[in-house]
Amino acid sequence: MLIIHEVMGRDSGYLTAATARKYREGIKTTKFTGPGFTTTQKSRDIHAVWIPELSLNIADEGERLKKIMDESGCVNVFLSSVLLME
């Protein structure tokens, strides 16, 4: 499962980082239940935060995230909408 959380708006790099931080605070206290390996804290954690303030090598990032997907069955990406406009 690939989950992309797109954050839109002015200064969306900052908003994306702040949203990711708040999300991580929330999952620390969440009890995950259900079958399979996609219902663990590791699978629901944030695996990438893509903001314009940081450089991104998409090929290397794809390889890194593929390994995570193979191990946990889920990848969560927080994405600044500004990156989509560049």
N, C-alpha and C positions, 0 to 999 in steps of 0.2 A: 504494500500500500504506500503510495506517495501522497503526502499531504503538504500542500503549499498554502501558507498563510500570507496573503498579500496585504501589505499595509500601504494605504494610499494617503496622500495629502502633502501639504508643504512640510518641508523638513522631515520627510518620511524615513530617512536614514535613522535619525534620532528616534522617531516613533517606533520603527521596526525593532530597534535594539531595546527600547523600554518595554514594548509589548512582549518580546521574547523573555525578558527578565521576569516580568509579571507571570507569564505562562509557567516558567520553571518553578516559581514560588508556589504556584497552585498545584502542580503535580507532585510536589514533595509530600503533601499530605493526602493525596488521593490513593485510595485502595483500589487496585485494578483486579477485576475478577473476570472469569470467563475462560473458555477453552483456548488453547494455542499460545504461541509465543508472541502474538501481537498485542497481548493485553498485559504487558509488563511495563514497569516504569522506564526501563531501558528503551523499549520500542516506542514509547510515547514521549521520550525526551526530545530536545531540539538537537538536530544533527547538523544544521547549517543555518547561518544568518548571513544573508547576502545584502549588503548595503553599499551605496556608492562610495563611502569613505574608505572602503577596503578593496584592494585589488583582488581579482578572481580569475584563476586559471580554470576554465570550465571543464577541460579535459581531465585534469588532475582531480578536480572536485567530483566529477562523474565517477571516476574509478574509486575514490574514497567512499562515496555514498553507495555505490554498488556493493561494496564489502559489507557495509552496515545493513543494507537491505537483505543481503544473503544471510546475515547472522540474526537479525531481529525481525525481519519481515515487514518493517515499516521505516519510512524516512520522513521526518518533519523538517521542512524548510521554511524559514521566515524570510520573506522577500520584500524589499523596498520597491514600490511601483516606479520609482525614479529610474531604476535599472532597466525597466521595460521601455522607457522612452529614449534611452541613449543609443 
